[in-house]
Amino acid sequence: MRRALTAFGTLAAVAVLSVSVAQSASAATGDLIVNGQVHTSPSGCFNSDRWPLSVENRTNELALIFTGPDCSGLPIGVVLPGDSQVSEFGASVFVH
């Protein structure tokens, strides 16, 4: 049951992110830190070359973790603004 709720939450976050991407043409405000590398005012996809994937979201937007490079594969995690997450299976992060 917990897995189903997690999957539903991830899909809901993807839907919210899709709407916010459609409504906004500018980059996120703040910093996205992916495995220690800082991206200021990030927009788009950021690949990781290390596992586990570590994400600190210091932006005003949601960040989605994907299983594949170039934000391909399944979205497996959502990092809310101000939160951080470590993902054993994450390969890339998308933020807008």
C-alpha positions in Angstrom: 0.0 0.0 0.0 2.8 2.4 0.8 4.4 1.8 -2.6 1.1 2.6 -4.3 0.8 5.8 -2.3 4.4 6.8 -3.1 3.8 6.1 -6.8 0.6 8.1 -6.7 2.4 11.0 -5.0 5.1 11.0 -7.6 2.6 11.0 -10.5 0.7 13.8 -8.8 3.9 15.8 -8.5 4.7 15.2 -12.2 1.3 16.6 -13.1 1.8 19.6 -10.9 5.2 20.2 -12.4 3.9 19.8 -16.0 1.3 22.5 -15.3 3.9 24.8 -13.7 6.3 24.3 -16.7 3.5 25.1 -19.1 2.7 28.3 -17.2 6.3 29.5 -16.7 9.0 30.4 -19.2 11.7 31.4 -16.7 14.3 29.4 -14.8 13.9 28.5 -11.1 15.2 31.0 -8.6 17.9 29.7 -6.3 20.3 26.8 -6.4 20.0 23.2 -7.3 22.8 21.0 -5.9 23.3 17.7 -7.6 26.1 15.5 -6.0 27.8 18.6 -4.7 27.7 20.6 -8.0 25.8 23.9 -7.6 23.5 25.0 -10.5 22.3 28.6 -10.0 18.9 29.6 -11.4 18.6 26.1 -12.9 16.4 25.1 -15.8 16.2 21.7 -17.5 17.8 18.4 -16.9 21.0 17.7 -14.9 22.7 14.3 -15.2 24.7 12.6 -12.5 27.7 10.4 -13.0 27.7 9.0 -9.4 25.4 6.9 -7.3 23.6 7.4 -5.1 22.3 10.6 -6.5 22.1 13.4 -4.0 19.9 16.4 -4.6 19.5 19.6 -2.5 16.7 21.7 -3.9 17.2 25.3 -2.8 15.0 26.7 -5.5 11.4 27.8 -5.6 10.4 24.9 -7.9 9.9 21.1 -7.6 12.8 18.9 -8.7 12.0 15.5 -10.2 14.5 12.6 -10.1 14.5 10.2 -13.1 15.9 6.7 -13.4 17.6 7.4 -16.7 20.1 9.9 -18.1 18.8 13.1 -19.7 15.6 12.8 -17.6 14.5 9.7 -19.3 13.0 6.6 -17.8 10.6 6.8 -14.8 10.2 9.7 -12.4 11.1 8.1 -9.1 11.3 11.0 -6.7 10.2 14.6 -6.0 12.3 17.0 -4.1 10.3 19.9 -2.8 11.7 23.4 -2.5 13.9 23.6 0.5 14.3 19.8 0.8 17.0 17.3 -0.1 16.9 13.6 -1.1 19.3 10.8 -1.8 18.2 8.3 -4.5 19.9 5.0 -4.9 18.5 4.6 -8.5 18.4 8.2 -9.7 20.4 9.2 -12.7 19.2 12.7 -13.5 17.2 15.6 -12.1 14.7 18.0 -13.8 13.8 21.5 -12.6 12.1 24.4 -14.3 
